[in-house]
Amino acid sequence: MVNYKTYSKALQLSSPTPDHYLPMIYSIALRGKNEKVSYFNDAVVGGSFSMTSLKIDKA
């Protein structure tokens, strides 16, 4: 598990609890051997809001 509390204050504010990033980690962990992960929708809006998403495709 990532100990996010040891990182900067900005990181702590962006992910205040693990439920903000654990679903993405679980999804990456479940990808198959011949699948690749790519990110999309990763632009930051208004200087602080993002809806980073990932896509898992056959390699």
URMO-V965047 format. One record per residue. N is the residue number from 1. RES is the residue in one letter. SS is DSSP state (~ for helix, > for strand, _ for the rest). PSI is psi as a letter, one per 30 degrees, with the letter a starting at -180 (* if undefined). D_CENTER is the distance of its C-alpha to the mean C-alpha in Angstrom with 1 decimal. Layout:
N_RES_SS_PSI_D_CENTER / N_RES_SS_PSI_D_CENTER
This chain:
1_M___k_13.6 / 2_V___k_12.2 / 3_N___i_14.8 / 4_Y_~_f_13.0 / 5_K_~_f_16.5 / 6_T_~_f_17.9 / 7_Y___a_15.8 / 8_S___l_17.0 / 9_K_~_e_17.8 / 10_A_~_e_15.6 / 11_L_~_e_12.4 / 12_Q_~_e_14.0 / 13_L_~_e_14.6 / 14_S_~_f_11.2 / 15_S___i_9.8 / 16_P___f_13.2 / 17_T___l_12.7 / 18_P_~_f_10.5 / 19_D_~_f_10.5 / 20_H_~_f_7.9 / 21_Y___f_5.0 / 22_L_~_e_7.5 / 23_P_~_e_7.8 / 24_M_~_e_4.9 / 25_I_~_e_6.6 / 26_Y_~_e_9.8 / 27_S_~_e_9.6 / 28_I_~_e_9.3 / 29_A_~_f_12.1 / 30_L___f_14.2 / 31_R___k_14.6 / 32_G___l_18.2 / 33_K___e_20.1 / 34_N___g_20.9 / 35_E_>_k_17.6 / 36_K_>_l_15.3 / 37_V_>_k_11.6 / 38_S_>_l_11.3 / 39_Y_>_k_9.0 / 40_F_>_l_10.9 / 41_N___h_11.4 / 42_D___g_9.6 / 43_A___k_12.8 / 44_V___k_13.3 / 45_V_>_k_16.2 / 46_G___g_18.8 / 47_G___f_17.5 / 48_S___f_14.9 / 49_F_>_k_13.3 / 50_S___l_10.4 / 51_M___h_9.1 / 52_T___k_6.5 / 53_S_>_l_7.2 / 54_L_>_l_8.0 / 55_K_>_k_11.6 / 56_I_>_j_13.4 / 57_D_>_l_16.9 / 58_K_>_k_20.0 / 59_A___*_20.4
